[in-house]
Structures are given as structure tokens and as C-alpha cells.
Amino acid sequence: MVKIADIEVGEFPLILSPMDDITDLPFRKLCKPYGVDVLITEFIAADGIIREADKSRKKMTFDAMERPIAVQIFGHDLSSLLQSLEFVEAVQPDFIDINWGCPVKKVAGRGAGSGILKDIPKMIAITEAIVKASKLPITVKTRIGYEETNKPIVEVAERLQDVGVKAISIHGRTKTQMYKGSADWTLIGKVKENPRMTIPVFGNGDITSAEIAVEMKNRYGVDGILIGRASIGNPWIFEQTKRLLNGLPKREVTISERVEVCKEHLMAAIEWKGERTAVMEMRKHYGGYFKGIQEFKQFRIPLVTYATLDELLPIFDAIEEYYSR
């Protein structure tokens, strides 16, 4: 049984990788019944938390059925990060995850996210201070290095463990790669192979199918896997992975089920964020929900252009009717 501190998270935990404006409360709750073992909130700026910004506070909200769950925070300033702990601890997640992995310019450019990988001593010092100040277990999500010429993740992972981090999630790309090229799982494997590592090592990057998730487990021996972009509009990937891990055939998802779950997602998102925001953000998910369906263009265009629920509901009905003939 894999544990994060004293929290049991399964024999081989599948983790929904946090993604901004994707892994909100409605989507997390949708994924949970399909086999997600650990959930993590969208990343939240420490500065926003201590300013009591509405959006930041809302991102910390979760449902009891989501446990075990972490609130993920990011920032470059130790003072702000430490001040944010009081607010995060107040909502009582199971643990707190530090995002040392986001590569986008507005985050990494200020030395937060994977930008911290330019200054490993600072990364370790800030993490150690957070561990000492927090009442909850601390985990870290990071990348293998800042750039191709410097990938110090084996040493970094060990140092993070030494200052008290209870688990580490590693995306197999550098900061400068962003999301391009291929994830280097060999270095994730080397972290796991390090005989000094005793905390769980979770792998992330290019898990595009259940089959690849199982392959990465078997090849690199990681303790669990994060699934990110492949879950967008595809909560079934967790169930499919669990089935393969248990020696069962992968269940194919019917078009009727795709429509039903997509509508459920849209309605929950509207209730959570309001119609305008939910309709816009759901457009990121439709490609996943209806991937690989032939003759779908006639429905895809209205799905990503219509702006109201009243316009969209007849499209879902039309999809189901068309493919049930």
C-alpha cells in the first residue's frame, strides 16, 4: 500500500494531474468514481490566497467525496507561501502540494513553478521552511530540470526528501521544453531506483492511454502515475487503466455514455461557475468526449461556438439520436 505520510492512497495510485481551469471541482468529482485515487486542486497563487481573492479561495473548495485531496500552491516569495498556509490548512485538505513544475511564463518567469529550478538551493530552502511550518504533509510536483543541459532531478528529489517532503511527482520534461517534445521517463526511473529514496515517486508526462500508463509502471517501477491532458473530456481513462492493471479487458465507452457524462459535466460546471464561464471552459473538453467519432464535424462546430445552455442541449440530443440509428 502506497502512503503519503500516514495517508493510504492505494496499491498503485492514479492521480488526476492538476491543470488550471480544467481540474476544477465539477471535473474532479466527475473523475473520482472512475478510479482516481488522489485528487489535487488547480494550482493557486499564494499571493491570491492571502489577499483573499475570490477566485483563489474558490479553487480551494472541495467535496468530502474527493478525499484524499491536496491543495496545490505556488509562489516565489517565502513570506507569502508561509502566510498562505494558515488559509490552506483551514479548509483541511489531506496534504499540501507545492507546484515547482509549471513552465508558463507568467509563473516560471517570476521564479515560481519550474522557474525555481534555476536556483536549486532556494527551492530546497523554501520547501524546507514550508515543511517545518505546515501542520499538514507536504508533497512536491516538479520537472526533471530547467533546461536540456541541466537535469538534476535525481539529486533534487533526494534533497527534497531529506527536508521532509512526503512524496514527489515528476514531469519528465524540462522547463524550457514546456509541453513540447517527449517526456524523459528514464530520469524518473532513476529517481525511483535511487536506494536512498523512501518516499513515493510518481511519474507524469505523455500518459496518453491506459496502455501507456501500464507500460510506464512496468518499465520504470514508479509508485503511481499522474494523468493530465489525456483525461480532458475522458474521465474513463482512469477506469480503463485500473482494469488493465487488474488483468481485465479495457471497457469501451458508448456514444450514449459520452453524451450523458458530458451533459452532466456541463450542468455541474454551470452550477459551479455560472453559465457564461462554464460554457466557454467546457469547449476544452468536447474534443476528448467525442474523440474518434466519425462524421462528428457537424456537431463539433456548434458545440464550440454556441454560447448558451439552451442552444447546446439540443445538440447533445441530436448527437445521441444520430448515432443511435
BELRAWO-V490010 format. One record per residue. N is the residue number from 1. RES is the residue in three letters. PSI is psi as a letter, one per 40 degrees, with the letter a starting at -180 (999 if undefined). OMEGA is omega as a letter, one per 20 degrees, with the letter a starting at -180 (none if undefined). D_CENTER is the distance of its C-alpha to the mean C-alpha in Angstrom with 2 decimals. Layout:
# BELRAWO-V490010
n=N res=RES psi=PSI omega=OMEGA d_center=D_CENTER
n=N res=RES psi=PSI omega=OMEGA d_center=D_CENTER
This chain:
# BELRAWO-V490010
n=1 res=MET psi=h omega=r d_center=21.37
n=2 res=VAL psi=h omega=r d_center=18.41
n=3 res=LYS psi=i omega=r d_center=18.38
n=4 res=ILE psi=h omega=a d_center=16.51
n=5 res=ALA psi=b omega=r d_center=19.78
n=6 res=ASP psi=e omega=a d_center=21.53
n=7 res=ILE psi=h omega=r d_center=18.63
n=8 res=GLU psi=h omega=a d_center=18.75
n=9 res=VAL psi=e omega=r d_center=15.48
n=10 res=GLY psi=i omega=r d_center=17.20
n=11 res=GLU psi=d omega=r d_center=19.10
n=12 res=PHE psi=g omega=a d_center=16.24
n=13 res=PRO psi=h omega=r d_center=12.96
n=14 res=LEU psi=h omega=a d_center=10.35
n=15 res=ILE psi=h omega=r d_center=6.87
n=16 res=LEU psi=h omega=a d_center=4.37
n=17 res=SER psi=h omega=a d_center=1.45
n=18 res=PRO psi=h omega=r d_center=2.40
n=19 res=MET psi=h omega=a d_center=5.25
n=20 res=ASP psi=h omega=a d_center=8.73
n=21 res=ASP psi=e omega=r d_center=10.98
n=22 res=ILE psi=d omega=a d_center=8.83
n=23 res=THR psi=f omega=r d_center=6.78
n=24 res=ASP psi=i omega=a d_center=10.09
n=25 res=LEU psi=d omega=r d_center=12.19
n=26 res=PRO psi=d omega=a d_center=13.90
n=27 res=PHE psi=d omega=r d_center=11.11
n=28 res=ARG psi=d omega=r d_center=9.57
n=29 res=LYS psi=d omega=r d_center=13.24
n=30 res=LEU psi=d omega=a d_center=13.89
n=31 res=CYS psi=d omega=a d_center=11.48
n=32 res=LYS psi=d omega=a d_center=12.66
n=33 res=PRO psi=e omega=a d_center=16.15
n=34 res=TYR psi=e omega=r d_center=15.20
n=35 res=GLY psi=e omega=r d_center=14.24
n=36 res=VAL psi=h omega=a d_center=10.84
n=37 res=ASP psi=d omega=a d_center=11.98
n=38 res=VAL psi=h omega=r d_center=9.49
n=39 res=LEU psi=i omega=r d_center=7.44
n=40 res=ILE psi=h omega=r d_center=6.19
n=41 res=THR psi=i omega=r d_center=7.62
n=42 res=GLU psi=i omega=a d_center=7.39
n=43 res=PHE psi=i omega=a d_center=9.03
n=44 res=ILE psi=h omega=a d_center=12.69
n=45 res=ALA psi=h omega=r d_center=15.78
n=46 res=ALA psi=d omega=r d_center=18.13
n=47 res=ASP psi=d omega=r d_center=21.01
n=48 res=GLY psi=d omega=r d_center=19.90
n=49 res=ILE psi=d omega=a d_center=19.58
n=50 res=ILE psi=d omega=r d_center=23.07
n=51 res=ARG psi=e omega=a d_center=24.56
n=52 res=GLU psi=f omega=r d_center=23.47
n=53 res=ALA psi=h omega=a d_center=22.15
n=54 res=ASP psi=d omega=a d_center=21.58
n=55 res=LYS psi=d omega=r d_center=18.30
n=56 res=SER psi=d omega=a d_center=16.86
n=57 res=ARG psi=d omega=a d_center=18.37
n=58 res=LYS psi=d omega=r d_center=17.16
n=59 res=LYS psi=d omega=r d_center=13.47
n=60 res=MET psi=e omega=a d_center=14.30
n=61 res=THR psi=h omega=r d_center=15.73
n=62 res=PHE psi=i omega=a d_center=14.60
n=63 res=ASP psi=i omega=a d_center=16.70
n=64 res=ALA psi=d omega=a d_center=18.26
n=65 res=MET psi=e omega=a d_center=17.20
n=66 res=GLU psi=e omega=a d_center=13.51
n=67 res=ARG psi=i omega=i d_center=14.58
n=68 res=PRO psi=h omega=a d_center=13.68
n=69 res=ILE psi=i omega=r d_center=11.18
n=70 res=ALA psi=i omega=r d_center=10.54
n=71 res=VAL psi=h omega=a d_center=11.10
n=72 res=GLN psi=h omega=a d_center=9.67
n=73 res=ILE psi=i omega=r d_center=12.68
n=74 res=PHE psi=i omega=r d_center=14.02
n=75 res=GLY psi=i omega=r d_center=17.62
n=76 res=HIS psi=e omega=a d_center=20.49
n=77 res=ASP psi=h omega=a d_center=23.19
n=78 res=LEU psi=d omega=a d_center=23.66
n=79 res=SER psi=d omega=r d_center=25.71
n=80 res=SER psi=d omega=r d_center=23.15
n=81 res=LEU psi=d omega=r d_center=20.38
n=82 res=LEU psi=d omega=r d_center=22.93
n=83 res=GLN psi=d omega=a d_center=24.11
n=84 res=SER psi=d omega=a d_center=20.68
n=85 res=LEU psi=d omega=a d_center=20.49
n=86 res=GLU psi=d omega=a d_center=23.21
n=87 res=PHE psi=d omega=r d_center=21.43
n=88 res=VAL psi=d omega=a d_center=18.10
n=89 res=GLU psi=d omega=a d_center=20.16
n=90 res=ALA psi=d omega=r d_center=22.14
n=91 res=VAL psi=e omega=r d_center=19.44
n=92 res=GLN psi=f omega=r d_center=19.21
n=93 res=PRO psi=i omega=r d_center=15.64
n=94 res=ASP psi=d omega=r d_center=15.82
n=95 res=PHE psi=i omega=a d_center=14.64
n=96 res=ILE psi=h omega=a d_center=13.52
n=97 res=ASP psi=h omega=r d_center=10.98
n=98 res=ILE psi=h omega=r d_center=12.41
n=99 res=ASN psi=g omega=r d_center=10.70
n=100 res=TRP psi=f omega=a d_center=13.23
n=101 res=GLY psi=d omega=a d_center=11.36
n=102 res=CYS psi=h omega=a d_center=11.20
n=103 res=PRO psi=e omega=a d_center=14.22
n=104 res=VAL psi=i omega=a d_center=15.34
n=105 res=LYS psi=d omega=a d_center=18.93
n=106 res=LYS psi=e omega=r d_center=18.91
n=107 res=VAL psi=c omega=a d_center=16.66
n=108 res=ALA psi=d omega=a d_center=17.67
n=109 res=GLY psi=e omega=r d_center=21.20
n=110 res=ARG psi=e omega=r d_center=21.82
n=111 res=GLY psi=e omega=r d_center=20.86
n=112 res=ALA psi=a omega=a d_center=17.48
n=113 res=GLY psi=a omega=a d_center=14.16
n=114 res=SER psi=e omega=r d_center=15.36
n=115 res=GLY psi=d omega=a d_center=18.75
n=116 res=ILE psi=e omega=a d_center=19.51
n=117 res=LEU psi=e omega=r d_center=19.87
n=118 res=LYS psi=e omega=a d_center=23.22
n=119 res=ASP psi=g omega=a d_center=24.41
n=120 res=ILE psi=d omega=r d_center=23.39
n=121 res=PRO psi=d omega=r d_center=25.98
n=122 res=LYS psi=d omega=r d_center=24.57
n=123 res=MET psi=d omega=a d_center=21.01
n=124 res=ILE psi=d omega=a d_center=22.51
n=125 res=ALA psi=d omega=r d_center=24.83
n=126 res=ILE psi=d omega=a d_center=22.33
n=127 res=THR psi=d omega=a d_center=20.04
n=128 res=GLU psi=d omega=a d_center=23.21
n=129 res=ALA psi=d omega=r d_center=24.39
n=130 res=ILE psi=d omega=r d_center=21.25
n=131 res=VAL psi=d omega=a d_center=21.47
n=132 res=LYS psi=d omega=a d_center=25.15
n=133 res=ALA psi=d omega=a d_center=24.80
n=134 res=SER psi=i omega=r d_center=22.04
n=135 res=LYS psi=e omega=a d_center=23.08
n=136 res=LEU psi=i omega=r d_center=19.70
n=137 res=PRO psi=i omega=r d_center=18.11
n=138 res=ILE psi=h omega=r d_center=16.17
n=139 res=THR psi=i omega=a d_center=13.43
n=140 res=VAL psi=i omega=r d_center=12.36
n=141 res=LYS psi=h omega=a d_center=9.77
n=142 res=THR psi=a omega=r d_center=12.09
n=143 res=ARG psi=i omega=a d_center=13.75
n=144 res=ILE psi=e omega=r d_center=17.01
n=145 res=GLY psi=i omega=a d_center=19.18
n=146 res=TYR psi=d omega=a d_center=20.22
n=147 res=GLU psi=i omega=a d_center=22.37
n=148 res=GLU psi=d omega=a d_center=23.85
n=149 res=THR psi=e omega=a d_center=26.82
n=150 res=ASN psi=h omega=a d_center=24.98
n=151 res=LYS psi=g omega=a d_center=22.25
n=152 res=PRO psi=f omega=a d_center=22.84
n=153 res=ILE psi=d omega=a d_center=19.72
n=154 res=VAL psi=d omega=r d_center=21.99
n=155 res=GLU psi=d omega=a d_center=23.95
n=156 res=VAL psi=d omega=a d_center=21.14
n=157 res=ALA psi=d omega=r d_center=19.27
n=158 res=GLU psi=d omega=a d_center=22.65
n=159 res=ARG psi=d omega=r d_center=23.44
n=160 res=LEU psi=d omega=r d_center=20.24
n=161 res=GLN psi=d omega=a d_center=21.15
n=162 res=ASP psi=d omega=r d_center=24.67
n=163 res=VAL psi=e omega=r d_center=23.87
n=164 res=GLY psi=e omega=r d_center=22.16
n=165 res=VAL psi=h omega=a d_center=18.42
n=166 res=LYS psi=e omega=r d_center=17.60
n=167 res=ALA psi=i omega=r d_center=14.78
n=168 res=ILE psi=h omega=r d_center=13.27
n=169 res=SER psi=h omega=a d_center=10.25
n=170 res=ILE psi=h omega=r d_center=11.69
n=171 res=HIS psi=h omega=a d_center=10.88
n=172 res=GLY psi=f omega=r d_center=14.29
n=173 res=ARG psi=i omega=r d_center=15.34
n=174 res=THR psi=i omega=r d_center=17.32
n=175 res=LYS psi=d omega=a d_center=16.96
n=176 res=THR psi=d omega=r d_center=19.84
n=177 res=GLN psi=d omega=a d_center=18.42
n=178 res=MET psi=b omega=r d_center=15.66
n=179 res=TYR psi=e omega=a d_center=14.24
n=180 res=LYS psi=i omega=r d_center=17.74
n=181 res=GLY psi=a omega=a d_center=19.50
n=182 res=SER psi=i omega=r d_center=18.22
n=183 res=ALA psi=h omega=a d_center=15.87
n=184 res=ASP psi=g omega=a d_center=18.32
n=185 res=TRP psi=e omega=a d_center=17.55
n=186 res=THR psi=d omega=r d_center=21.04
n=187 res=LEU psi=d omega=r d_center=20.17
n=188 res=ILE psi=d omega=r d_center=17.26
n=189 res=GLY psi=d omega=r d_center=19.98
n=190 res=LYS psi=d omega=r d_center=22.43
n=191 res=VAL psi=d omega=a d_center=20.38
n=192 res=LYS psi=d omega=a d_center=20.32
n=193 res=GLU psi=e omega=a d_center=24.02
n=194 res=ASN psi=h omega=a d_center=25.04
n=195 res=PRO psi=e omega=r d_center=27.38
n=196 res=ARG psi=e omega=a d_center=26.72
n=197 res=MET psi=h omega=r d_center=23.06
n=198 res=THR psi=e omega=r d_center=22.87
n=199 res=ILE psi=i omega=r d_center=19.38
n=200 res=PRO psi=h omega=r d_center=16.57
n=201 res=VAL psi=h omega=a d_center=15.16
n=202 res=PHE psi=h omega=a d_center=11.86
n=203 res=GLY psi=i omega=a d_center=11.61
n=204 res=ASN psi=i omega=r d_center=9.28
n=205 res=GLY psi=h omega=r d_center=10.77
n=206 res=ASP psi=f omega=r d_center=12.91
n=207 res=ILE psi=g omega=a d_center=12.03
n=208 res=THR psi=e omega=r d_center=13.73
n=209 res=SER psi=i omega=r d_center=15.44
n=210 res=ALA psi=d omega=a d_center=16.10
n=211 res=GLU psi=d omega=a d_center=18.99
n=212 res=ILE psi=d omega=r d_center=17.18
n=213 res=ALA psi=d omega=r d_center=14.79
n=214 res=VAL psi=d omega=r d_center=18.08
n=215 res=GLU psi=d omega=a d_center=19.78
n=216 res=MET psi=d omega=r d_center=17.42
n=217 res=LYS psi=d omega=a d_center=17.80
n=218 res=ASN psi=d omega=a d_center=21.52
n=219 res=ARG psi=d omega=a d_center=22.03
n=220 res=TYR psi=e omega=r d_center=20.22
n=221 res=GLY psi=f omega=r d_center=20.26
n=222 res=VAL psi=i omega=a d_center=16.83
n=223 res=ASP psi=e omega=a d_center=16.17
n=224 res=GLY psi=i omega=a d_center=12.93
n=225 res=ILE psi=h omega=r d_center=10.31
n=226 res=LEU psi=h omega=r d_center=6.60
n=227 res=ILE psi=h omega=a d_center=6.65
n=228 res=GLY psi=c omega=a d_center=5.29
n=229 res=ARG psi=d omega=a d_center=8.49
n=230 res=ALA psi=e omega=r d_center=10.59
n=231 res=SER psi=e omega=a d_center=9.27
n=232 res=ILE psi=h omega=a d_center=10.43
n=233 res=GLY psi=e omega=a d_center=13.69
n=234 res=ASN psi=g omega=r d_center=13.49
n=235 res=PRO psi=e omega=a d_center=12.44
n=236 res=TRP psi=e omega=a d_center=15.24
n=237 res=ILE psi=d omega=r d_center=13.58
n=238 res=PHE psi=d omega=r d_center=12.68
n=239 res=GLU psi=d omega=a d_center=16.32
n=240 res=GLN psi=d omega=r d_center=17.69
n=241 res=THR psi=d omega=r d_center=16.13
n=242 res=LYS psi=d omega=a d_center=17.48
n=243 res=ARG psi=d omega=r d_center=20.79
n=244 res=LEU psi=d omega=r d_center=21.16
n=245 res=LEU psi=d omega=a d_center=20.42
n=246 res=ASN psi=e omega=r d_center=23.15
n=247 res=GLY psi=e omega=a d_center=25.54
n=248 res=LEU psi=i omega=r d_center=25.49
n=249 res=PRO psi=i omega=r d_center=25.60
n=250 res=LYS psi=h omega=r d_center=22.63
n=251 res=ARG psi=h omega=r d_center=23.28
n=252 res=GLU psi=i omega=a d_center=23.61
n=253 res=VAL psi=h omega=a d_center=22.58
n=254 res=THR psi=i omega=r d_center=25.51
n=255 res=ILE psi=d omega=r d_center=25.70
n=256 res=SER psi=d omega=r d_center=26.81
n=257 res=GLU psi=d omega=r d_center=23.67
n=258 res=ARG psi=d omega=a d_center=21.53
n=259 res=VAL psi=d omega=a d_center=23.64
n=260 res=GLU psi=d omega=a d_center=23.59
n=261 res=VAL psi=d omega=r d_center=19.83
n=262 res=CYS psi=d omega=r d_center=19.39
n=263 res=LYS psi=d omega=r d_center=22.12
n=264 res=GLU psi=d omega=r d_center=20.67
n=265 res=HIS psi=d omega=a d_center=17.39
n=266 res=LEU psi=d omega=a d_center=19.60
n=267 res=MET psi=d omega=r d_center=21.85
n=268 res=ALA psi=d omega=r d_center=19.26
n=269 res=ALA psi=d omega=r d_center=17.76
n=270 res=ILE psi=d omega=r d_center=21.37
n=271 res=GLU psi=d omega=a d_center=22.12
n=272 res=TRP psi=d omega=a d_center=19.22
n=273 res=LYS psi=e omega=a d_center=19.59
n=274 res=GLY psi=i omega=a d_center=22.96
n=275 res=GLU psi=d omega=a d_center=24.15
n=276 res=ARG psi=d omega=a d_center=24.19
n=277 res=THR psi=d omega=a d_center=20.65
n=278 res=ALA psi=d omega=a d_center=19.22
n=279 res=VAL psi=d omega=r d_center=21.37
n=280 res=MET psi=d omega=a d_center=20.34
n=281 res=GLU psi=d omega=r d_center=16.55
n=282 res=MET psi=d omega=r d_center=16.99
n=283 res=ARG psi=d omega=r d_center=18.57
n=284 res=LYS psi=d omega=a d_center=15.30
n=285 res=HIS psi=d omega=a d_center=14.86
n=286 res=TYR psi=d omega=r d_center=18.48
n=287 res=GLY psi=d omega=r d_center=18.42
n=288 res=GLY psi=d omega=a d_center=16.07
n=289 res=TYR psi=d omega=a d_center=18.03
n=290 res=PHE psi=f omega=a d_center=21.28
n=291 res=LYS psi=h omega=r d_center=20.67
n=292 res=GLY psi=e omega=a d_center=23.83
n=293 res=ILE psi=h omega=a d_center=26.13
n=294 res=GLN psi=i omega=r d_center=29.51
n=295 res=GLU psi=f omega=a d_center=31.39
n=296 res=PHE psi=e omega=a d_center=28.40
n=297 res=LYS psi=d omega=a d_center=29.12
n=298 res=GLN psi=d omega=r d_center=31.48
n=299 res=PHE psi=d omega=a d_center=28.68
n=300 res=ARG psi=d omega=a d_center=25.86
n=301 res=ILE psi=d omega=r d_center=27.90
n=302 res=PRO psi=d omega=r d_center=28.57
n=303 res=LEU psi=d omega=a d_center=25.01
n=304 res=VAL psi=e omega=r d_center=23.84
n=305 res=THR psi=d omega=r d_center=27.01
n=306 res=TYR psi=i omega=a d_center=28.05
n=307 res=ALA psi=e omega=a d_center=27.21
n=308 res=THR psi=i omega=r d_center=28.08
n=309 res=LEU psi=d omega=a d_center=27.38
n=310 res=ASP psi=d omega=r d_center=31.06
n=311 res=GLU psi=d omega=a d_center=30.82
n=312 res=LEU psi=d omega=a d_center=27.70
n=313 res=LEU psi=d omega=r d_center=28.79
n=314 res=PRO psi=d omega=r d_center=31.75
n=315 res=ILE psi=d omega=r d_center=29.61
n=316 res=PHE psi=d omega=r d_center=27.59
n=317 res=ASP psi=d omega=a d_center=30.99
n=318 res=ALA psi=d omega=r d_center=32.37
n=319 res=ILE psi=d omega=a d_center=29.61
n=320 res=GLU psi=d omega=r d_center=30.24
n=321 res=GLU psi=d omega=a d_center=33.98
n=322 res=TYR psi=d omega=a d_center=34.02
n=323 res=TYR psi=e omega=r d_center=32.21
n=324 res=SER psi=e omega=a d_center=34.05
n=325 res=ARG psi=999 omega=none d_center=37.41
